[in-house]
Amino acid sequence: MTPMQQLAEQVGFHPSYKDCYGNTVFANQDALKALLEAMDYDLSSDEVILAAAEQLKNGVWQRMLPATHLVKAELSQFTAPLSINSALKTNTVNWTLALENGQSLNGSQDLADLAIINEGNVDGVHYQKLDLPLPPLTEGYHTLTVSVNGSSESCHIIVAPKTCLSPNEVADYRMWGLAAQLYSLKSDNSWGMGDFGDLKNLVSESAKRGVTAIGLNPLHPLYPNNPGHISPYSPTSRCFLNTMYIDVTGVANFASCKPAQDLVNSTDFKKHVNDANSKDFIDYPYAAHLKFQVLELLYRDFVANHLPKNSAFADAFNQFVSLMADDLLELATFDALYEHFRNIDENAYGWKAWPVEFQDPHSEQVEAFKKENAERIGYFKFLQFLADSQLGDAASEAKNNDMPVGLYMDLAVGCDGSGAEVWADKHSYVAGAAVGAPPDAMNTLGQDWGLTPINPVALIEKGYMPLVKALRSNMRHAGALRIDHVLGLMRQYWVAPGMAADQGIYITFPLEEIFRIIALESRRNNCVVIGEDLGNVPDGFGDVMAESGLLSYKVLFFERWENGLYFRPELYPEQSMVTVSTHDLSTLAGWWTGNDLKWRQDLNLYPNEQMGIDERAGRVTDREQLLAALEYEGVLNRDEFPSAKPAQMNHALSRAAQAFLAKAPSRVLLVPLEDSLGLHEQVNIPGTVDEHPNWRRRLPININDFWSQTDMLNLVDVMNQERPKGA
């Protein structure tokens, strides 16, 4: 191997991978070089590269402690690996454990008494890896510091369980829920898009009908000053919330703030709200203008009339600010800086377009900005407080209505590289690189998702804290969490800076430790975890997920034998979440009528004409096989079959598909609102941006009218028969 390849091996890059056709694809060396440089490795000479590779390789011996050590909570004796120059074996090791609860433990031990795990030589020095016994520890995050012969080192100690919270621990029956794209909800109280008030309403009404979970799109923060950036899977951070979802009318001082009341009750404002609500597609900048101008007034009233008096409203705000501490300050500072520099240059999208002195969150200039703009930063903190409070209210509504799961949140695979999280913690991310996917039959050039990848080496050095924070933030008000592209926790496909997506390279992540940490946060937050494991999944990955207590993600359209026949319901694993479709796929009605195929044809998404012809022909067979499966299972009679030529949807097929899945042993069944209302258009078409109204389509039915729709009535009836609450 070349020196660069040796370094790449130590970092975790794969020298090759198997594509979807079984062919071996070798790592592009130019892409490899670009990725290593993006990770801040010096590639100026072979000598320097080899030195870096040797440092990574030999660090396991030359460092007394690893950066992070994960302890399996089920073990009877906890230990940590201690690497020692064997010449020092006659010495004593002194250790201190700083516990998560603020307490500390101390001890010492003769090195000669410790069991030898392994031995090795580095540059003529003989090292021994010793097993250092640790006292009993509670599950959580601690810090171990050891001292030997005047030298000290520390490491993160994480004590974690083997399995996540099981849905069986949440409820002793098979559950079902509705999945909502929150922005798409429409009510008489909406201001151009769905909000947390609509969510609370949906929770309340759903609970009356036996629903146990409400699935949601990612609610991560985007850019308040750039509401045109709308993809929920491209957030500025995976912590905190998108403040566009605030129900302005639900803010505590809305009714008492005269300037706000004067504005919202004006004829002009009412007209704008009506215009925003009458649109079929969300105009995010329009909705943002309506919401934020009133929220500005509410903040001024809050500062003038609540903070000085330390009202209950102000006290709740101060507690939130204290709890979220520096993480909230960083996000609010970023939002204020983003707004500041876009006022100077409207094309300054993100920190990379700022003056270099503001690209460091700890620079003197940023510190000065914080002092000079404290009130504006306070405004962005206020918005996060309101969003968190209202989401918490919706979660409480679910709990008060005895919904076992309640809110089912969604964690995106990464962050936008121009956003707050990367700005605040550049060392943990690989700026310029992007997470994506290799070429396949539908995307022959590969995919670049535009999300900045986290550096697995830095992740371990930081005790996995960037991941832990994201998990905690999204589990805070959730009873279940879907992790998008869970395979990325084992390996990720990285697209190098300035290179095409088909030249990407895989890199390994420490899956076992990550799954343990997910299990720890799952149990701490009483949150079931679902891993989105669709696509080309390596053999055995599903077993690893199951052993860790994550639910698999099963989609009706994909659960088929090689001959195309659909799996019978009883073959679905109990430890899974099952659904007909997802936001990236067609609705059932759209699939049956071929609406998705028409979109692909119209948008030229087929790599070649023959593929489109083949898929349209294949859909004819697909329909026949679905009808056969539904008839065999006894959920659809032949005289209820919908028309296939031309393909026309009917209520019987909609009911039958959900009844089919409801029979599966899967612990959770989720029905997208688009399917429960019999809609034809899908939420998102991968590979498109503006060509299709991704993330912009509003539901055509008012939320209060959901429950009188035929497909919804049928759905509730089926679920109460097949998956009755408490049975």
Phi and psi in degrees as a GROMACS rama.xvg file:
@    title "Ramachandran Plot"
@    xaxis  label "Phi"
@    yaxis  label "Psi"
@TYPE xy
-73.013  161.23  THR-2
-54.018  -40.1238  PRO-3
-65.3922  -38.1958  MET-4
-68.305  -33.7342  GLN-5
-65.1032  -42.0978  GLN-6
-64.4114  -43.4603  LEU-7
-59.9814  -38.7053  ALA-8
-63.6086  -41.8803  GLU-9
-67.1589  -35.426  GLN-10
-71.106  -31.5193  VAL-11
118.735  7.32285  GLY-12
-71.4344  143.545  PHE-13
-85.7609  136.108  HIS-14
-71.592  -19.6284  PRO-15
-164.398  171.477  SER-16
-151.808  162.238  TYR-17
-92.8414  127.263  LYS-18
-80.8331  -178.246  ASP-19
-66.6722  -12.5329  CYS-20
-100.756  1.65925  TYR-21
88.854  5.00103  GLY-22
-83.6545  145.997  ASN-23
-83.2884  126.946  THR-24
-114.219  119.218  VAL-25
-87.4126  148.59  PHE-26
-61.0935  130.151  ALA-27
-69.7929  122.617  ASN-28
-68.7867  -32.1496  GLN-29
-67.3912  -39.2143  ASP-30
-66.484  -39.9786  ALA-31
-61.158  -43.895  LEU-32
-61.7221  -45.052  LYS-33
-64.3916  -37.8135  ALA-34
-70.534  -41.1508  LEU-35
-63.9632  -39.2368  LEU-36
-66.0789  -37.6472  GLU-37
-64.9421  -24.5566  ALA-38
-87.0826  9.16658  MET-39
72.8412  25.928  ASP-40
-86.1585  138.942  TYR-41
-84.0131  116.263  ASP-42
-112.159  29.6858  LEU-43
-70.6214  -23.7172  SER-44
-155.717  160.835  SER-45
-61.1321  -36.7345  ASP-46
-63.4377  -43.9224  GLU-47
-66.1903  -40.7912  VAL-48
-64.5056  -45.3072  ILE-49
-63.3307  -37.1522  LEU-50
-62.923  -40.3337  ALA-51
-66.0717  -40.9061  ALA-52
-64.5366  -42.5187  ALA-53
-65.5961  -37.2991  GLU-54
-61.6278  -43.1608  GLN-55
-67.1195  -40.8287  LEU-56
-68.6161  -43.5764  LYS-57
-88.5386  -9.78884  ASN-58
-59.6191  -29.7277  GLY-59
-64.8286  -22.5416  VAL-60
-96.769  -42.9328  TRP-61
-76.5329  -23.0063  GLN-62
-88.8421  134.397  ARG-63
-63.9999  -37.8834  MET-64
-126.8  149.474  LEU-65
-69.9305  163.636  PRO-66
-62.0733  -40.2002  ALA-67
-139.611  137.487  THR-68
-127.284  123.597  HIS-69
-97.1646  127.385  LEU-70
-104.705  129.223  VAL-71
-76.3548  119.507  LYS-72
-61.9008  -24.7689  ALA-73
-81.2238  -8.40053  GLU-74
-70.4989  147.776  LEU-75
-78.7693  -27.1486  SER-76
-128.57  122.481  GLN-77
-87.4328  139.874  PHE-78
-141.299  165.881  THR-79
-134.711  142.764  ALA-80
-77.0694  130.674  PRO-81
-123.006  119.431  LEU-82
-98.702  126.873  SER-83
-135.789  139.33  ILE-84
-61.6596  121.875  ASN-85
-60.0364  -19.5915  SER-86
-67.8618  -18.3174  ALA-87
-96.5783  9.32872  LEU-88
-61.6201  -18.6953  LYS-89
-81.6752  -6.81577  THR-90
-82.036  -179.683  ASN-91
-113.618  143.723  THR-92
-103.045  127.27  VAL-93
-102.883  136.143  ASN-94
-133.498  151.898  TRP-95
-134.781  133.812  THR-96
-112.273  114.204  LEU-97
-88.5123  110.71  ALA-98
-82.7761  157.802  LEU-99
-61.4182  -28.7283  GLU-100
-83.6838  4.57864  ASN-101
96.3299  -12.1815  GLY-102
-81.8573  170.251  GLN-103
-140.007  152.157  SER-104
-124.953  146.952  LEU-105
-133.083  156.492  ASN-106
-172.082  175.581  GLY-107
-150.153  159.082  SER-108
-157.511  143.848  GLN-109
-71.4974  130.606  ASP-110
-61.5006  -32.886  LEU-111
-64.5961  -19.845  ALA-112
-87.5283  -7.35734  ASP-113
-86.8239  142.001  LEU-114
-69.237  141.569  ALA-115
-88.6873  124.184  ILE-116
-89.4306  -41.9367  ILE-117
-159.887  164.387  ASN-118
-139.369  151.566  GLU-119
-162.988  164.526  GLY-120
-120.819  135.428  ASN-121
-135.213  118.952  VAL-122
51.3275  42.6339  ASP-123
80.996  0.745235  GLY-124
-102.252  131.546  VAL-125
-92.8443  124.82  HIS-126
-114.695  149.76  TYR-127
-124.375  136.053  GLN-128
-95.4534  117.798  LYS-129
-109.733  155.015  LEU-130
-97.1811  104.506  ASP-131
-89.4705  113.389  LEU-132
-65.9627  140.978  PRO-133
-116.977  152.223  LEU-134
-71.3265  166.494  PRO-135
-56.9206  136.204  PRO-136
-130.753  146.798  LEU-137
-75.7395  155.976  THR-138
-60.6392  135.932  GLU-139
149.388  -159.717  GLY-140
-117.189  116.627  TYR-141
-127.346  174.201  HIS-142
-130.616  126.667  THR-143
-105.408  130.301  LEU-144
-122.908  130.079  THR-145
-120.405  150.36  VAL-146
-132.269  128.024  SER-147
-136.627  122.639  VAL-148
53.3273  38.808  ASN-149
87.6808  -7.29851  GLY-150
-103.66  139.976  SER-151
-127.756  146.494  SER-152
-145.477  156.051  GLU-153
-127.531  157.983  SER-154
-150.175  156.399  CYS-155
-76.4766  130.696  HIS-156
-112.14  120.072  ILE-157
-117.338  117.221  ILE-158
-98.9686  116.327  VAL-159
-135.52  146.969  ALA-160
-76.8657  171.55  PRO-161
-82.476  -35.3026  LYS-162
-126.38  149.353  THR-163
-71.6563  167.309  CYS-164
-58.621  130.526  LEU-165
-90.8307  145.384  SER-166
-60.2402  -24.8928  PRO-167
-64.9873  -27.0808  ASN-168
-80.013  -18.7762  GLU-169
-86.9756  -42.815  VAL-170
-153.315  144.123  ALA-171
-94.4049  31.0418  ASP-172
-145.995  165.326  TYR-173
-77.2015  127.252  ARG-174
-103.047  164.128  MET-175
-143.627  156.343  TRP-176
-150.992  174.762  GLY-177
-109.042  142.803  LEU-178
-109.851  124.579  ALA-179
-120.548  137.453  ALA-180
-84.8175  104.902  GLN-181
-55.4501  -41.1592  LEU-182
-61.2471  -24.7651  TYR-183
-81.3528  -14.6439  SER-184
-64.6872  145.37  LEU-185
-131.387  130.91  LYS-186
-144.821  171.836  SER-187
-66.9328  -17.3174  ASP-188
-97.968  -2.59704  ASN-189
-70.366  150.893  SER-190
-117.226  64.4133  TRP-191
92.6695  -11.0065  GLY-192
-164.739  162.344  MET-193
-65.9556  153.626  GLY-194
-143.62  -177.393  ASP-195
-66.7135  -26.2446  PHE-196
-65.6889  -41.6327  GLY-197
-63.9782  -37.6579  ASP-198
-62.2725  -44.5287  LEU-199
-60.7784  -39.7888  LYS-200
-63.579  -44.852  ASN-201
-61.8768  -42.1058  LEU-202
-60.222  -48.9852  VAL-203
-60.7558  -47.8943  SER-204
-71.3762  -34.3521  GLU-205
-66.9349  -41.0378  SER-206
-59.2922  -33.632  ALA-207
-64.8501  -18.5777  LYS-208
-110.75  17.1554  ARG-209
88.2044  5.18444  GLY-210
-70.1186  136.283  VAL-211
-109.193  -10.4693  THR-212
-151.504  146.215  ALA-213
-119.962  108.236  ILE-214
-78.4331  145.179  GLY-215
-133.976  152.544  LEU-216
-67.7731  164.606  ASN-217
-55.1202  135.351  PRO-218
-106.774  18.3623  LEU-219
-59.8  153.875  HIS-220
-66.6493  143.401  PRO-221
-108.828  -129.558  LEU-222
-124.896  105.125  TYR-223
-55.1218  -32.7883  PRO-224
-88.002  -1.61758  ASN-225
-137.78  68.9033  ASN-226
-66.565  -6.92488  PRO-227
-76.3302  -13.4713  GLY-228
-84.9476  102.11  HIS-229
-116.239  -13.1729  ILE-230
-65.8776  122.112  SER-231
-67.8278  -12.6735  PRO-232
-97.0855  10.8806  TYR-233
-131.539  64.3382  SER-234
-83.3129  163.064  PRO-235
-74.452  -25.3273  THR-236
-158.514  154.553  SER-237
-95.9001  5.82325  ARG-238
-107.795  153.068  CYS-239
71.3907  -164.27  PHE-240
-134.998  160.744  LEU-241
-79.0653  111.263  ASN-242
-74.4214  -5.96975  THR-243
-65.8972  -18.067  MET-244
-85.0825  -0.163829  TYR-245
-63.251  131.583  ILE-246
-84.3445  102.065  ASP-247
-59.6923  -37.6624  VAL-248
-70.3607  -13.7234  THR-249
-95.0267  0.562822  GLY-250
-70.9592  142.383  VAL-251
-57.0441  -35.859  ALA-252
-101.66  15.1915  ASN-253
-61.8908  -47.729  PHE-254
-70.8298  -28.3201  ALA-255
-93.4441  -7.78499  SER-256
-88.9582  105.742  CYS-257
-61.4151  -46.4158  LYS-258
-57.3178  -39.3657  PRO-259
-67.2245  -43.047  ALA-260
-64.3763  -40.4531  GLN-261
-61.0922  -39.9866  ASP-262
-70.2892  -52.0599  LEU-263
-70.2945  -21.3975  VAL-264
-92.8659  1.41323  ASN-265
-73.5917  150.457  SER-266
-58.8573  -41.7317  THR-267
-63.6929  -45.2081  ASP-268
-66.3171  -42.5122  PHE-269
-59.5509  -37.5516  LYS-270
-64.2836  -42.5371  LYS-271
-64.2417  -40.9439  HIS-272
-63.5553  -43.5893  VAL-273
-61.7941  -42.5631  ASN-274
-60.9273  -44.2057  ASP-275
-63.5169  -38.8912  ALA-276
-76.352  -19.0914  ASN-277
-85.7061  -6.63896  SER-278
-78.8893  141.275  LYS-279
-74.3212  -29.4945  ASP-280
-118.997  137.522  PHE-281
-68.0802  129.879  ILE-282
-98.8193  92.0918  ASP-283
-60.8336  -44.7649  TYR-284
-59.4017  -37.0942  PRO-285
-65.4597  -46.6621  TYR-286
-64.2028  -39.783  ALA-287
-62.2443  -41.9994  ALA-288
-60.5856  -43.7421  HIS-289
-62.5244  -48.6577  LEU-290
-69.7413  -50.6262  LYS-291
-70.6831  -29.3999  PHE-292
-66.9009  -33.4247  GLN-293
-77.7206  -39.5506  VAL-294
-62.4946  -33.675  LEU-295
-59.9763  -44.5589  GLU-296
-64.7686  -39.899  LEU-297
-66.5723  -35.4518  LEU-298
-67.4383  -43.013  TYR-299
-60.4958  -41.6884  ARG-300
-64.3412  -39.0662  ASP-301
-62.2115  -45.7488  PHE-302
-65.259  -39.5918  VAL-303
-79.3134  -36.4231  ALA-304
-117.874  -8.60128  ASN-305
-117.333  -48.0531  HIS-306
-59.1988  -45.8336  LEU-307
-63.053  -29.8726  PRO-308
-93.3247  -3.27456  LYS-309
48.5474  50.3686  ASN-310
-64.2129  170.649  SER-311
-58.7078  -36.3864  ALA-312
-62.1447  -46.6237  PHE-313
-67.2522  -38.3905  ALA-314
-63.4873  -41.2257  ASP-315
-63.2968  -39.97  ALA-316
-62.2022  -47.8028  PHE-317
-63.5433  -36.992  ASN-318
-65.1872  -40.3932  GLN-319
-63.4476  -45.6317  PHE-320
-61.1599  -41.6005  VAL-321
-65.7356  -41.5118  SER-322
-65.7176  -42.6038  LEU-323
-83.958  -19.0636  MET-324
47.7182  -132.407  ALA-325
-64.7518  -30.5703  ASP-326
-63.5454  -40.9738  ASP-327
-68.5062  -41.0376  LEU-328
-60.3255  -41.7563  LEU-329
-63.5436  -44.8478  GLU-330
-64.5797  -45.8045  LEU-331
-65.1485  -38.0876  ALA-332
-64.5373  -43.2237  THR-333
-59.7035  -46.7974  PHE-334
-61.4652  -38.1276  ASP-335
-68.8823  -40.4414  ALA-336
-66.6314  -41.6849  LEU-337
-58.2228  -46.8497  TYR-338
-62.9731  -43.6424  GLU-339
-58.9341  -49.8432  HIS-340
-76.7455  -24.6791  PHE-341
-75.6648  -23.9346  ARG-342
-68.3575  -27.2249  ASN-343
-83.5947  -44.2634  ILE-344
-141.24  109.004  ASP-345
-63.5948  -13.778  GLU-346
-94.1764  8.2653  ASN-347
-83.1666  75.4174  ALA-348
-88.4687  93.8396  TYR-349
99.5237  168.123  GLY-350
-64.7086  -24.5226  TRP-351
-67.8331  -18.5887  LYS-352
-95.3539  1.4491  ALA-353
-86.5656  162.421  TRP-354
-55.8074  144.646  PRO-355
-57.4521  -31.9181  VAL-356
-69.4403  -16.3094  GLU-357
-97.8226  -0.488248  PHE-358
-82.162  -11.015  GLN-359
-103.598  115.679  ASP-360
-64.0098  -13.2787  PRO-361
-109.805  12.0163  HIS-362
-71.3505  162.236  SER-363
-60.1943  -38.1589  GLU-364
-65.8875  -39.5206  GLN-365
-68.4623  -40.0281  VAL-366
-62.3269  -40.4796  GLU-367
-65.8599  -39.0756  ALA-368
-60.8924  -40.4872  PHE-369
-59.3355  -43.2096  LYS-370
-69.2798  -42.1332  LYS-371
-73.6617  -22.4545  GLU-372
-123.809  33.5589  ASN-373
-58.9981  -39.0105  ALA-374
-69.9525  -37.5008  GLU-375
-67.9923  -39.496  ARG-376
-62.8019  -37.4464  ILE-377
-61.4103  -34.6182  GLY-378
-61.3059  -44.5013  TYR-379
-70.5052  -30.3686  PHE-380
-64.9101  -41.4008  LYS-381
-59.1719  -43.02  PHE-382
-62.1901  -43.2699  LEU-383
-64.7594  -37.9045  GLN-384
-60.9642  -45.4343  PHE-385
-63.0737  -45.2708  LEU-386
-61.2835  -46.2535  ALA-387
-63.3833  -41.3929  ASP-388
-63.0027  -42.8727  SER-389
-73.0918  -36.4231  GLN-390
-65.7618  -38.8074  LEU-391
-61.8377  -36.9178  GLY-392
-63.0166  -41.0226  ASP-393
-64.9344  -40.2037  ALA-394
-64.9175  -39.7524  ALA-395
-65.2054  -36.1689  SER-396
-60.903  -40.6267  GLU-397
-64.3544  -44.3811  ALA-398
-64.4527  -42.6051  LYS-399
-66.2158  -22.7164  ASN-400
-100.11  17.0472  ASN-401
58.8731  39.0445  ASP-402
-85.2068  115.948  MET-403
-58.6004  -38.2848  PRO-404
-97.0842  -50.9436  VAL-405
79.8053  -124.531  GLY-406
-81.3135  131.649  LEU-407
-112.528  102.353  TYR-408
-91.573  173.458  MET-409
-134.69  125.348  ASP-410
-103.27  117.516  LEU-411
-67.006  160.696  ALA-412
-75.2209  -22.004  VAL-413
-168.945  -168.76  GLY-414
-120.76  156.709  CYS-415
-68.2196  131.963  ASP-416
-66.2949  -15.0754  GLY-417
-93.889  5.0557  SER-418
-96.1499  -172.57  GLY-419
-67.0808  -40.5737  ALA-420
-66.7703  -41.6482  GLU-421
-70.127  -41.1275  VAL-422
-57.8041  -43.0874  TRP-423
-78.1264  -17.7651  ALA-424
-147.559  59.4999  ASP-425
-60.3021  -31.9974  LYS-426
-61.946  -28.131  HIS-427
-86.3876  -5.99591  SER-428
-123.195  160.561  TYR-429
-108.755  86.5896  VAL-430
-61.65  135.845  ALA-431
97.0943  -30.0221  GLY-432
-83.445  167.456  ALA-433
-144.726  143.716  ALA-434
-76.8096  142.329  VAL-435
-158.815  -153.061  GLY-436
-144.707  146.076  ALA-437
-71.6877  165.851  PRO-438
-57.8885  144.006  PRO-439
-142.334  -170.629  ASP-440
-61.4133  -35.5556  ALA-441
-90.3905  -25.6362  MET-442
-126.334  79.9648  ASN-443
-67.9888  -15.5668  THR-444
-101.467  7.15948  LEU-445
79.2406  177.957  GLY-446
-130.245  135.325  GLN-447
-114.238  109.642  ASP-448
-83.6906  -5.68939  TRP-449
70.7738  17.8207  GLY-450
-104.946  128.483  LEU-451
-72.1688  124.719  THR-452
-76.7139  150.567  PRO-453
-83.1807  144.856  ILE-454
-84.2247  115.231  ASN-455
-63.6925  -30.7823  PRO-456
-66.72  -46.2109  VAL-457
-67.5119  -33.7489  ALA-458
-59.4446  -44.1061  LEU-459
-67.7585  -42.0633  ILE-460
-58.9504  -33.2534  GLU-461
-92.6353  13.2217  LYS-462
65.4194  27.9802  GLY-463
65.4547  16.2089  TYR-464
-59.6183  -39.1167  MET-465
-57.071  -39.3522  PRO-466
-71.135  -43.5292  LEU-467
-59.1422  -43.9129  VAL-468
-62.3246  -41.3965  LYS-469
-64.4961  -42.3933  ALA-470
-62.8863  -48.3976  LEU-471
-60.72  -44.1333  ARG-472
-60.9373  -41.0397  SER-473
-84.4051  -18.2359  ASN-474
-90.8562  -8.65678  MET-475
-53.0735  -42.2185  ARG-476
-119.904  17.2916  HIS-477
-109.504  149.664  ALA-478
-102.347  -11.4946  GLY-479
-151.035  148.799  ALA-480
-134.657  124.747  LEU-481
-91.7333  128.376  ARG-482
-101.137  112.793  ILE-483
-66.4038  139.697  ASP-484
49.0302  56.863  HIS-485
-61.0191  -23.1695  VAL-486
-59.3259  -26.0306  LEU-487
-65.9605  -11.0436  GLY-488
-81.807  -10.4548  LEU-489
-103.06  -43.7233  MET-490
-154.08  148.99  ARG-491
-128.054  147.525  GLN-492
-95.9736  113.818  TYR-493
-104.029  132.882  TRP-494
-96.4178  126.279  VAL-495
-73.1942  152.398  ALA-496
-55.5058  127.994  PRO-497
74.8956  10.0271  GLY-498
-119.783  161.641  MET-499
-74.2549  156.76  ALA-500
-66.6268  -24.7336  ALA-501
-79.5857  1.40716  ASP-502
-111.309  20.9762  GLN-503
-72.8004  168.917  GLY-504
-135.77  141.916  ILE-505
-82.7256  147.21  TYR-506
-133.935  143.648  ILE-507
-84.9836  142.525  THR-508
-118.241  153.397  PHE-509
-76.6226  79.6737  PRO-510
-57.9191  -47.4257  LEU-511
-59.9916  -43.9705  GLU-512
-68.1918  -39.3492  GLU-513
-63.8194  -42.8352  ILE-514
-62.936  -36.1995  PHE-515
-63.8648  -42.5035  ARG-516
-66.9898  -39.8854  ILE-517
-59.5518  -41.9657  ILE-518
-63.08  -40.6848  ALA-519
-60.9554  -48.0131  LEU-520
-70.598  -32.6141  GLU-521
-59.7367  -46.1007  SER-522
-75.8885  -35.243  ARG-523
-63.866  -35.2334  ARG-524
-102.388  5.9839  ASN-525
50.8642  53.8251  ASN-526
-129.457  120.134  CYS-527
-69.9886  145.748  VAL-528
-121.206  131.951  VAL-529
-115.946  129.528  ILE-530
-100.882  120.204  GLY-531
-75.2047  99.6591  GLU-532
-113.986  38.909  ASP-533
-78.6941  162.421  LEU-534
95.6247  -156.903  GLY-535
-82.9338  90.7787  ASN-536
-97.8282  130.848  VAL-537
-60.7576  149.695  PRO-538
-57.0629  135.615  ASP-539
90.2413  -13.8563  GLY-540
-64.6402  -39.9137  PHE-541
-61.5534  -37.0409  GLY-542
-65.7685  -39.9283  ASP-543
-64.1755  -42.3789  VAL-544
-59.6262  -46.7952  MET-545
-63.0349  -41.1227  ALA-546
-64.0718  -26.2356  GLU-547
-91.4776  -1.13228  SER-548
85.2457  9.64957  GLY-549
-82.4753  142.749  LEU-550
-82.4562  138.823  LEU-551
-76.9228  161.656  SER-552
-113.422  107.516  TYR-553
-111.674  128.19  LYS-554
-115.888  127.162  VAL-555
-48.1695  -46.1831  LEU-556
-58.7437  -26.5511  PHE-557
-101.334  -13.397  PHE-558
-86.9738  81.9942  GLU-559
-142.21  156.27  ARG-560
-76.9191  169.931  TRP-561
-61.1625  -27.6373  GLU-562
-82.7511  2.26346  ASN-563
96.1002  -12.7876  GLY-564
-67.7999  144.54  LEU-565
-79.8  141.54  TYR-566
-61.0785  141.523  PHE-567
-71.5804  153.494  ARG-568
-54.7371  -37.8607  PRO-569
-66.6393  -13.2925  GLU-570
-84.4268  -11.8312  LEU-571
-68.615  138.999  TYR-572
-69.1636  144.786  PRO-573
-60.8941  -38.4803  GLU-574
-85.4173  66.4921  GLN-575
-153.642  160.484  SER-576
-109.521  130.479  MET-577
-119.355  144.711  VAL-578
-154.28  157.103  THR-579
-71.4555  -42.1313  VAL-580
-150.637  177.128  SER-581
-132.35  177.578  THR-582
-65.007  -23.1572  HIS-583
-92.6266  1.37818  ASP-584
-121.913  168.501  LEU-585
-68.0161  152.111  SER-586
-66.9151  166.384  THR-587
-60.3995  -44.4268  LEU-588
-64.7817  -40.592  ALA-589
-66.7309  -34.923  GLY-590
-67.9173  -46.8656  TRP-591
-61.7485  -41.9541  TRP-592
-84.0209  -6.03318  THR-593
78.2821  19.3724  GLY-594
-62.1071  -36.3585  ASN-595
-65.5646  -37.4771  ASP-596
-68.508  -35.9678  LEU-597
-64.2465  -42.8786  LYS-598
-59.3759  -45.7671  TRP-599
-62.7035  -40.1869  ARG-600
-66.8412  -46.359  GLN-601
-64.9539  -31.012  ASP-602
-96.0075  7.30119  LEU-603
55.485  44.5285  ASN-604
-89.0269  -8.0524  LEU-605
-80.9482  133.939  TYR-606
-59.6912  -29.3561  PRO-607
-152.569  161.741  ASN-608
-63.0751  -36.7431  GLU-609
-62.6269  -35.4092  GLN-610
-63.0944  -39.3771  MET-611
-64.4206  -42.46  GLY-612
-62.0048  -45.0627  ILE-613
-63.9648  -39.7694  ASP-614
-70.1145  -37.6693  GLU-615
-66.3742  -38.6038  ARG-616
-67.7743  -39.1977  ALA-617
-66.0763  -29.5221  GLY-618
-65.5121  -31.2914  ARG-619
-59.9398  -46.7297  VAL-620
-67.004  -39.9537  THR-621
-57.5564  -42.0388  ASP-622
-63.6362  -44.8395  ARG-623
-60.7877  -41.7814  GLU-624
-69.6602  -34.7796  GLN-625
-65.9894  -45.0326  LEU-626
-60.6365  -40.1895  LEU-627
-63.1226  -40.9488  ALA-628
-66.1084  -42.3072  ALA-629
-67.8963  -39.541  LEU-630
-67.0696  -43.5228  GLU-631
-60.8156  -36.1331  TYR-632
-80.0066  -7.70049  GLU-633
80.2929  20.8703  GLY-634
-103.951  -5.28743  VAL-635
-147.315  123.763  LEU-636
-86.2107  154.691  ASN-637
-59.8949  -35.3038  ARG-638
-73.9492  -3.38527  ASP-639
-101.333  -2.61196  GLU-640
-56.7848  136.564  PHE-641
-75.7802  163.72  PRO-642
-65.4785  134.292  SER-643
-101.777  -26.0633  ALA-644
-136.348  98.4525  LYS-645
-74.1221  155.305  PRO-646
-71.2721  117.62  ALA-647
-132.856  132.929  GLN-648
-77.5298  151.932  MET-649
-140.237  167.122  ASN-650
-65.9803  -30.8861  HIS-651
-64.6384  -40.764  ALA-652
-66.5383  -41.7892  LEU-653
-59.2104  -45.8669  SER-654
-64.9385  -43.2077  ARG-655
-65.0123  -40.5763  ALA-656
-62.1372  -41.1439  ALA-657
-72.2303  -35.7731  GLN-658
-64.8971  -37.6375  ALA-659
-58.9925  -50.6695  PHE-660
-70.6028  -32.0623  LEU-661
-61.9575  -23.9838  ALA-662
-77.3961  -15.2166  LYS-663
-65.6383  150.41  ALA-664
-71.899  -7.15127  PRO-665
-47.8995  135.033  SER-666
-70.4  -26.871  ARG-667
-132.477  134.769  VAL-668
-120.667  131.094  LEU-669
-121.002  131.955  LEU-670
-116.101  114.671  VAL-671
-59.3639  141.825  PRO-672
-56.5469  -33.6656  LEU-673
-60.0733  -36.3454  GLU-674
-78.7438  -36.7824  ASP-675
-69.3798  -16.0725  SER-676
-109.146  4.3357  LEU-677
70.4526  31.2163  GLY-678
-82.7476  155.815  LEU-679
-100.151  -24.0052  HIS-680
-93.9111  138.797  GLU-681
-90.249  162.946  GLN-682
-71.5699  -46.1861  VAL-683
-144.157  140.755  ASN-684
-113.253  107.937  ILE-685
-55.6458  144.811  PRO-686
89.4337  -0.624753  GLY-687
-121.785  158.129  THR-688
-123.863  -76.4737  VAL-689
-98.1241  -10.2878  ASP-690
-66.8616  -25.5972  GLU-691
-131.265  145.435  HIS-692
-75.5286  59.1456  PRO-693
-59.3967  136.034  ASN-694
61.7101  14.6726  TRP-695
-120.752  -11.7277  ARG-696
-78.7151  123.535  ARG-697
-88.0412  149.76  ARG-698
-65.5882  138.209  LEU-699
-77.5996  -2.75192  PRO-700
-119.877  131.754  ILE-701
-61.1407  141.01  ASN-702
-56.2987  -33.344  ILE-703
-73.5078  -14.7825  ASN-704
-99.2854  -0.967302  ASP-705
-53.1295  -44.0438  PHE-706
-77.677  -6.01267  TRP-707
-102.263  -0.43302  SER-708
-76.8785  141.161  GLN-709
-57.1248  -47.6918  THR-710
-64.6828  -36.398  ASP-711
-69.1176  -42.1695  MET-712
-60.6094  -42.9479  LEU-713
-63.1713  -41.863  ASN-714
-61.582  -49.5786  LEU-715
-60.4122  -39.7576  VAL-716
-63.8827  -45.6057  ASP-717
-62.262  -46.7315  VAL-718
-66.7473  -35.6214  MET-719
-72.3349  -18.2248  ASN-720
-85.0546  -48.4899  GLN-721
-86.7613  -32.567  GLU-722
-134.021  57.8532  ARG-723
-63.5307  140.398  PRO-724
-63.5392  127.228  LYS-725
85.8804  0.44081  GLY-726
